[in-house]
Amino acid sequence: MLVGSFPMSVDSKARVTLPAAFRKEMLDGDSKTLYLVPMKERVDGFTPQGFENWVNSLFDRNGEGFNPRNRKDVQLRTSLTARAVPVDVDSAGRVALGKLDASKPGTREKLGLMGDVTIVGADSHFEVWNTEAWNANQETSDEDFTAAMEDLDF
């Protein structure tokens, strides 16, 4: 399980170092490939198996999975897999965020992944946020979290 948040900086070659605990959890043997998936405000990072599991989970409804005869299912699956950018983690534990721009120019700039970023553990995957966007998101999330915790019966 990936947990915690870690302030990092993107270097001049558009690389960011993954926290050691994340590398240990996500990289298995000789496999050094991760999938980066640009989202609305961040980039999500998955192992190949984790990405496959996540995509499949999106189609899990009422015990049914992906339906290749359903046009919306096919479009969504194609959009998700087309967004994924495979990257290798180098020997220093860095991920090349610049590959996002090779797939779709301007992605890093749009998401603000140019300087200070925060890498966040999100259970089975990690998220890379622009630090200012992460901090703003957390202000709202803190209020929601507090309200949700107060609603629980312990």
Backbone as CSV, one residue per row, in Angstrom:
resi,resn,N_x,N_y,N_z,CA_x,CA_y,CA_z,C_x,C_y,C_z
1,MET,0.849,-1.171,0.000,0.000,0.000,0.000,0.896,1.235,0.000
2,LEU,0.611,2.151,-0.906,1.386,3.380,-1.005,0.710,4.464,-0.175
3,VAL,1.466,5.023,0.760,0.921,6.041,1.660,1.903,7.193,1.813
4,GLY,1.394,8.331,2.248,2.234,9.484,2.528,2.251,10.481,1.385
5,SER,2.795,11.642,1.660,2.992,12.662,0.628,4.413,13.182,0.750
6,PHE,5.041,13.405,-0.391,6.458,13.731,-0.437,6.706,14.902,-1.385
7,PRO,7.163,16.041,-0.855,7.518,17.158,-1.732,8.789,16.817,-2.512
8,MET,8.763,17.071,-3.806,9.893,16.779,-4.690,10.024,17.923,-5.689
9,SER,11.097,17.882,-6.457,11.301,18.847,-7.537,11.552,18.105,-8.834
10,VAL,11.013,18.651,-9.903,11.265,18.127,-11.237,12.582,18.727,-11.696
11,ASP,13.508,17.876,-12.166,14.820,18.386,-12.568,14.784,18.979,-13.974
12,SER,15.907,19.489,-14.437,15.982,20.164,-15.735,15.713,19.234,-16.913
13,LYS,15.785,17.929,-16.686,15.478,16.956,-17.747,14.070,16.384,-17.582
14,ALA,13.244,17.068,-16.808,11.830,16.710,-16.592,11.673,15.354,-15.915
15,ARG,12.582,15.059,-14.964,12.499,13.810,-14.197,12.206,14.133,-12.747
16,VAL,11.516,13.200,-12.089,11.248,13.333,-10.664,11.600,12.005,-10.007
17,THR,12.167,12.080,-8.810,12.554,10.878,-8.082,11.375,10.359,-7.279
18,LEU,11.076,9.090,-7.449,10.028,8.453,-6.651,10.560,8.160,-5.260
19,PRO,9.735,8.304,-4.239,10.170,7.933,-2.887,10.623,6.468,-2.859
20,ALA,11.648,6.185,-2.089,12.212,4.827,-2.020,11.158,3.791,-1.647
21,ALA,10.269,4.122,-0.719,9.228,3.164,-0.313,8.302,2.829,-1.474
22,PHE,8.035,3.797,-2.345,7.178,3.547,-3.503,7.890,2.634,-4.497
23,ARG,9.194,2.890,-4.715,9.951,2.043,-5.645,9.974,0.610,-5.138
24,LYS,10.197,0.459,-3.847,10.262,-0.887,-3.263,8.932,-1.622,-3.435
25,GLU,7.845,-0.917,-3.254,6.510,-1.506,-3.345,6.099,-1.803,-4.792
26,MET,6.511,-0.939,-5.727,5.984,-1.031,-7.089,6.871,-1.782,-8.076
27,LEU,8.154,-1.796,-7.838,9.062,-2.407,-8.814,9.415,-3.812,-8.365
28,ASP,9.247,-4.748,-9.258,9.442,-6.154,-8.940,10.517,-6.748,-9.845
29,GLY,11.623,-7.173,-9.272,12.685,-7.815,-10.056,13.221,-6.911,-11.146
30,ASP,13.244,-7.436,-12.372,13.771,-6.681,-13.507,12.772,-5.700,-14.092
31,SER,11.510,-5.797,-13.684,10.475,-4.916,-14.221,10.625,-3.519,-13.641
32,LYS,10.938,-2.556,-14.480,11.125,-1.171,-14.051,10.130,-0.238,-14.732
33,THR,9.112,-0.801,-15.384,8.159,0.004,-16.141,6.946,0.357,-15.298
34,LEU,6.555,1.619,-15.397,5.330,2.116,-14.786,4.513,2.796,-15.878
35,TYR,3.220,2.930,-15.648,2.352,3.667,-16.571,1.931,4.962,-15.897
36,LEU,2.139,6.071,-16.606,1.671,7.373,-16.151,0.392,7.711,-16.904
37,VAL,-0.618,8.152,-16.159,-1.909,8.466,-16.758,-2.300,9.887,-16.356
38,PRO,-2.270,10.834,-17.309,-2.686,12.202,-16.988,-4.173,12.238,-16.653
39,MET,-4.487,12.909,-15.561,-5.870,13.092,-15.139,-6.159,14.593,-15.170
40,LYS,-7.261,15.007,-14.578,-7.664,16.419,-14.638,-6.657,17.344,-13.960
41,GLU,-6.197,16.982,-12.756,-5.330,17.878,-11.992,-3.980,17.273,-11.641
42,ARG,-3.718,16.051,-12.102,-2.536,15.325,-11.642,-2.183,14.249,-12.656
43,VAL,-1.109,13.537,-12.345,-0.738,12.340,-13.108,-0.745,11.177,-12.138
44,ASP,-1.388,10.092,-12.525,-1.404,8.881,-11.713,-0.367,7.911,-12.257
45,GLY,0.304,7.205,-11.355,1.324,6.233,-11.742,0.945,4.842,-11.256
46,PHE,0.976,3.880,-12.177,0.575,2.511,-11.895,1.643,1.524,-12.345
47,THR,1.685,0.362,-11.699,2.411,-0.768,-12.277,1.569,-1.245,-13.460
48,PRO,2.146,-2.018,-14.391,1.322,-2.545,-15.487,0.110,-3.332,-14.977
49,GLN,0.312,-4.190,-13.978,-0.807,-4.971,-13.437,-1.798,-4.068,-12.713
50,GLY,-1.293,-3.086,-11.992,-2.154,-2.142,-11.291,-3.016,-1.335,-12.256
51,PHE,-2.427,-0.932,-13.387,-3.185,-0.198,-14.396,-4.290,-1.077,-14.970
52,GLU,-3.955,-2.308,-15.299,-4.956,-3.243,-15.834,-6.089,-3.449,-14.825
53,ASN,-5.738,-3.639,-13.560,-6.758,-3.818,-12.518,-7.652,-2.588,-12.389
54,TRP,-7.040,-1.408,-12.433,-7.802,-0.163,-12.313,-8.769,-0.012,-13.480
55,VAL,-8.280,-0.225,-14.697,-9.152,-0.109,-15.872,-10.309,-1.095,-15.757
56,ASN,-9.994,-2.334,-15.424,-11.053,-3.341,-15.306,-12.063,-2.975,-14.223
57,SER,-11.598,-2.373,-13.130,-12.510,-2.015,-12.032,-13.531,-0.968,-12.463
58,LEU,-13.186,-0.157,-13.432,-14.106,0.874,-13.898,-15.319,0.285,-14.609
59,PHE,-15.189,-0.946,-15.069,-16.286,-1.600,-15.784,-17.021,-2.606,-14.906
60,ASP,-16.648,-2.686,-13.663,-17.263,-3.650,-12.751,-18.577,-3.077,-12.221
61,ARG,-19.645,-3.515,-12.807,-20.961,-3.045,-12.387,-21.927,-4.231,-12.367
62,ASN,-22.546,-4.399,-11.247,-23.518,-5.490,-11.078,-22.946,-6.849,-11.453
63,GLY,-21.681,-7.069,-11.111,-21.059,-8.358,-11.384,-20.648,-8.564,-12.829
64,GLU,-20.862,-7.564,-13.664,-20.470,-7.660,-15.068,-19.232,-6.798,-15.293
65,GLY,-18.422,-7.193,-16.238,-17.226,-6.432,-16.551,-17.339,-5.723,-17.875
66,PHE,-16.212,-5.519,-18.494,-16.135,-4.861,-19.793,-16.971,-5.627,-20.818
67,ASN,-17.781,-4.893,-21.585,-18.598,-5.498,-22.635,-18.088,-4.997,-23.980
68,PRO,-17.409,-5.856,-24.757,-16.855,-5.409,-26.041,-17.930,-5.050,-27.072
69,ARG,-19.180,-5.366,-26.792,-20.270,-5.008,-27.702,-20.924,-3.676,-27.322
70,ASN,-20.480,-3.097,-26.200,-21.026,-1.827,-25.743,-20.099,-0.707,-26.226
71,ARG,-20.630,0.154,-27.077,-19.822,1.212,-27.689,-19.168,2.117,-26.641
72,LYS,-19.892,2.465,-25.574,-19.340,3.339,-24.529,-18.195,2.647,-23.793
73,ASP,-18.337,1.347,-23.521,-17.255,0.601,-22.881,-15.998,0.618,-23.740
74,VAL,-16.176,0.377,-25.039,-15.033,0.335,-25.961,-14.364,1.702,-26.027
75,GLN,-15.166,2.760,-26.125,-14.598,4.116,-26.196,-13.836,4.463,-24.925
76,LEU,-14.407,4.143,-23.775,-13.737,4.465,-22.515,-12.437,3.681,-22.366
77,ARG,-12.481,2.392,-22.631,-11.267,1.580,-22.513,-10.185,2.087,-23.475
78,THR,-10.561,2.410,-24.693,-9.592,2.920,-25.665,-9.004,4.250,-25.202
79,SER,-9.844,5.138,-24.685,-9.360,6.437,-24.194,-8.386,6.255,-23.038
80,LEU,-8.717,5.347,-22.128,-7.841,5.105,-20.975,-6.498,4.530,-21.399
81,THR,-6.524,3.539,-22.245,-5.258,2.910,-22.645,-4.438,3.831,-23.547
82,ALA,-5.099,4.682,-24.318,-4.365,5.628,-25.166,-3.680,6.707,-24.329
83,ARG,-4.249,7.060,-23.188,-3.666,8.080,-22.304,-2.422,7.579,-21.573
84,ALA,-2.369,6.291,-21.323,-1.269,5.731,-20.522,0.059,5.868,-21.263
85,VAL,1.055,6.334,-20.532,2.396,6.523,-21.093,3.360,5.620,-20.323
86,PRO,3.930,4.606,-20.994,4.890,3.750,-20.287,6.213,4.481,-20.086
87,VAL,6.737,4.398,-18.875,8.036,4.992,-18.550,8.826,3.994,-17.720
88,ASP,10.123,4.039,-17.870,10.988,3.200,-17.055,11.561,4.026,-15.913
89,VAL,11.682,3.405,-14.764,12.335,4.038,-13.618,13.826,3.791,-13.791
90,ASP,14.628,4.863,-13.794,16.062,4.690,-14.014,16.754,4.197,-12.739
91,SER,18.054,3.988,-12.825,18.813,3.418,-11.706,18.834,4.319,-10.477
92,ALA,18.564,5.621,-10.655,18.513,6.550,-9.532,17.084,6.713,-8.989
93,GLY,16.136,5.938,-9.525,14.757,5.990,-9.044,13.934,7.119,-9.626
94,ARG,14.382,7.649,-10.781,13.681,8.776,-11.392,12.731,8.310,-12.488
95,VAL,11.653,9.059,-12.628,10.650,8.832,-13.668,10.676,10.037,-14.597
96,ALA,10.690,9.779,-15.896,10.756,10.844,-16.896,9.361,11.386,-17.192
97,LEU,8.980,12.453,-16.482,7.685,13.080,-16.731,7.620,13.708,-18.123
98,GLY,8.762,13.998,-18.705,8.820,14.581,-20.040,8.176,13.698,-21.099
99,LYS,8.090,12.399,-20.841,7.450,11.497,-21.811,5.961,11.794,-21.956
100,LEU,5.380,12.448,-20.961,3.978,12.856,-21.084,3.802,13.822,-22.249
101,ASP,4.773,14.723,-22.432,4.700,15.702,-23.515,4.948,15.066,-24.876
102,ALA,5.712,13.981,-24.910,5.942,13.290,-26.176,4.638,12.687,-26.681
103,SER,3.802,12.244,-25.754,2.512,11.661,-26.106,1.502,12.747,-26.480
104,LYS,1.450,13.800,-25.678,0.542,14.923,-25.936,1.242,16.203,-25.499
105,PRO,1.775,16.967,-26.456,2.531,18.174,-26.119,1.756,19.111,-25.193
106,GLY,2.476,19.655,-24.201,1.907,20.616,-23.280,1.264,20.008,-22.041
107,THR,1.299,18.684,-21.915,0.656,18.023,-20.774,1.269,18.459,-19.451
108,ARG,2.592,18.453,-19.362,3.240,18.831,-18.097,2.938,20.271,-17.729
109,GLU,2.990,21.160,-18.701,2.714,22.570,-18.426,1.266,22.753,-17.966
110,LYS,0.335,22.091,-18.634,-1.081,22.191,-18.267,-1.309,21.740,-16.817
111,LEU,-0.607,20.697,-16.402,-0.759,20.165,-15.049,0.166,20.842,-14.035
112,GLY,1.038,21.715,-14.512,1.937,22.428,-13.601,3.053,21.560,-13.049
113,LEU,3.456,20.561,-13.799,4.503,19.637,-13.330,5.864,20.066,-13.860
114,MET,6.221,21.303,-13.533,7.451,21.880,-14.052,8.503,22.121,-12.973
115,GLY,8.109,22.332,-11.764,9.053,22.659,-10.695,8.783,21.835,-9.460
116,ASP,8.142,22.459,-8.484,7.828,21.751,-7.238,6.576,20.904,-7.416
117,VAL,6.701,19.639,-7.072,5.587,18.706,-7.144,5.472,17.969,-5.812
118,THR,4.338,17.344,-5.610,4.137,16.497,-4.445,3.700,15.134,-4.940
119,ILE,4.414,14.105,-4.491,4.075,12.734,-4.859,3.297,12.139,-3.690
120,VAL,2.119,11.630,-3.995,1.184,11.196,-2.975,0.874,9.712,-3.141
121,GLY,0.934,8.977,-2.055,0.516,7.585,-2.071,-0.995,7.508,-2.089
122,ALA,-1.546,6.691,-2.977,-2.997,6.553,-3.114,-3.357,5.067,-3.139
123,ASP,-2.881,4.359,-2.130,-3.148,2.934,-1.962,-2.407,2.109,-3.013
124,SER,-3.029,1.823,-4.147,-2.430,0.930,-5.144,-1.628,1.667,-6.200
125,HIS,-1.642,2.991,-6.174,-0.898,3.787,-7.155,-0.410,5.064,-6.478
126,PHE,0.342,5.867,-7.224,0.772,7.167,-6.705,0.228,8.259,-7.600
127,GLU,0.188,9.469,-7.062,-0.244,10.637,-7.813,0.876,11.672,-7.763
128,VAL,1.065,12.384,-8.864,2.021,13.484,-8.919,1.221,14.759,-9.168
129,TRP,1.301,15.668,-8.206,0.560,16.929,-8.244,1.523,18.105,-8.297
130,ASN,1.110,19.186,-8.901,1.770,20.454,-8.707,1.572,20.788,-7.229
131,THR,2.613,21.197,-6.532,2.531,21.391,-5.084,1.470,22.423,-4.689
132,GLU,1.364,23.524,-5.403,0.341,24.522,-5.077,-1.061,23.933,-5.235
133,ALA,-1.279,23.169,-6.312,-2.587,22.543,-6.542,-2.881,21.519,-5.449
134,TRP,-1.853,20.757,-5.044,-2.033,19.771,-3.977,-2.433,20.461,-2.667
135,ASN,-1.737,21.525,-2.330,-2.032,22.238,-1.082,-3.455,22.805,-1.101
136,ALA,-3.870,23.371,-2.231,-5.227,23.905,-2.345,-6.251,22.777,-2.231
137,ASN,-5.980,21.652,-2.856,-6.870,20.493,-2.785,-7.005,20.007,-1.351
138,GLN,-5.908,20.040,-0.610,-5.927,19.540,0.760,-6.731,20.424,1.701
139,GLU,-6.778,21.727,1.424,-7.586,22.613,2.269,-9.044,22.183,2.225
140,THR,-9.557,21.902,1.042,-10.938,21.430,0.885,-11.081,20.020,1.428
141,SER,-10.119,19.164,1.136,-10.181,17.775,1.583,-10.155,17.662,3.097
142,ASP,-9.408,18.519,3.762,-9.342,18.485,5.228,-10.720,18.715,5.844
143,GLU,-11.461,19.676,5.297,-12.810,19.946,5.801,-13.731,18.755,5.554
144,ASP,-13.661,18.182,4.346,-14.486,17.015,4.014,-14.127,15.821,4.892
145,PHE,-12.834,15.630,5.134,-12.374,14.519,5.964,-12.889,14.660,7.394
146,THR,-12.757,15.852,7.929,-13.223,16.092,9.297,-14.722,15.825,9.416
147,ALA,-15.494,16.308,8.443,-16.949,16.087,8.466,-17.270,14.600,8.340
148,ALA,-16.573,13.885,7.484,-16.815,12.452,7.305,-16.466,11.677,8.565
149,MET,-15.381,12.040,9.231,-14.991,11.361,10.458,-15.997,11.613,11.572
150,GLU,-16.555,12.806,11.624,-17.555,13.118,12.633,-18.850,12.332,12.421
151,ASP,-19.122,11.964,11.154,-20.326,11.199,10.834,-20.196,9.713,11.183
152,LEU,-18.976,9.249,11.370,-18.773,7.836,11.689,-19.085,7.562,13.154
153,ASP,-19.615,6.419,13.418,-19.868,6.002,14.804,-18.751,5.084,15.267
154,PHE,-17.937,5.556,16.194,-16.865,4.707,16.733,-17.256,4.232,18.099
